[in-house]
Amino acid sequence: MNDEKLFLMLKEILVETFELEEDEIKLESNLYEDLDLDSIDAVDLVVKLREQTGKKIEPGDFKLVRTVQDVLNAIKKLLD
């Protein structure tokens, strides 16, 4: 899956799951400050990403994730 497809998939998850506006979601958007997600939301995001990718993402691996780009980097690392 290329970067653009991953970004579109992530945006779709964020819009549908957290009722965010699509134009709010940029690569540099901070999940917690800009998009108002909390730690429970981060766990929900991990679950949704696992459903979409079929890969198990360890919540501990997500502790350093702060931006949308960080999420994409984590997904790419799993898919490689």
ZAROMI-524999 format. One line per 2 residues: number of its first residue (from 1); their letters; for each residue x, y, z of C-alpha. Coordinates in nm, 3 decimals, decimal comma, padded with zeros to 5 digits. Example, Ala and Ser with C-alpha at 12.3 -4.5 7.8 and 13.67 -1.06 7.14 Angstrom:
BEGIN
1 = AS = 01,230 -00,450 00,780; 01,367 -00,106 00,714;
This chain:
BEGIN
1 = MN = 00,000 00,000 00,000; 00,149 00,335 -00,099;
3 = DE = 00,168 00,645 00,121; -00,130 00,815 -00,041;
5 = KL = -00,356 00,511 00,006; -00,244 00,475 00,367;
7 = FL = -00,319 00,843 00,432; -00,663 00,814 00,273;
9 = ML = -00,738 00,502 00,481; -00,626 00,678 00,800;
11 = KE = -00,831 00,989 00,718; -01,138 00,774 00,658;
13 = IL = -01,092 00,603 00,997; -01,046 00,936 01,175;
15 = VE = -01,352 01,090 01,007; -01,581 00,792 01,063;
17 = TF = -01,464 00,692 01,411; -01,399 01,029 01,572;
19 = EL = -01,633 01,250 01,366; -01,351 01,478 01,255;
21 = EE = -01,371 01,703 00,952; -01,158 01,568 00,668;
23 = DE = -00,994 01,906 00,605; -00,871 01,913 00,970;
25 = IK = -00,655 01,606 00,908; -00,311 01,690 00,777;
27 = LE = 00,018 01,500 00,804; 00,147 01,747 01,062;
29 = SN = -00,175 01,743 01,270; -00,111 01,650 01,631;
31 = LY = -00,353 01,376 01,735; -00,400 01,509 02,085;
33 = ED = -00,372 01,887 02,045; -00,508 01,951 01,695;
35 = LD = -00,755 01,663 01,662; -00,857 01,642 02,030;
37 = LD = -00,804 01,268 02,062; -00,728 01,117 02,401;
39 = SI = -00,561 00,794 02,513; -00,886 00,595 02,483;
41 = DA = -00,924 00,726 02,127; -00,568 00,616 02,053;
43 = VD = -00,657 00,261 02,159; -00,967 00,273 01,937;
45 = LV = -00,748 00,392 01,651; -00,509 00,099 01,703;
47 = VK = -00,804 -00,143 01,689; -00,938 00,015 01,368;
49 = LR = -00,594 00,006 01,208; -00,558 -00,362 01,295;
51 = EQ = -00,895 -00,430 01,131; -00,787 -00,246 00,815;
53 = TG = -00,433 -00,382 00,786; -00,466 -00,725 00,943;
55 = KK = -00,153 -00,646 01,146; -00,139 -00,637 01,523;
57 = IE = -00,020 -00,302 01,645; 00,113 -00,305 01,999;
59 = PG = -00,030 -00,016 02,202; 00,319 00,034 02,346;
61 = DF = 00,448 00,106 01,995; 00,194 00,385 01,979;
63 = KL = 00,320 00,570 02,287; 00,559 00,784 02,083;
65 = VR = 00,303 00,861 01,813; 00,199 01,226 01,819;
67 = TV = 00,109 01,329 01,463; -00,080 01,183 01,170;
69 = QD = 00,259 01,133 01,000; 00,379 00,934 01,302;
71 = VL = 00,077 00,704 01,264; 00,154 00,652 00,896;
73 = NA = 00,519 00,576 00,975; 00,412 00,317 01,233;
75 = IK = 00,175 00,152 00,984; 00,439 00,147 00,710;
77 = KL = 00,688 -00,016 00,947; 00,435 -00,291 01,021;
79 = LD = 00,353 -00,349 00,656; 00,718 -00,374 00,543;
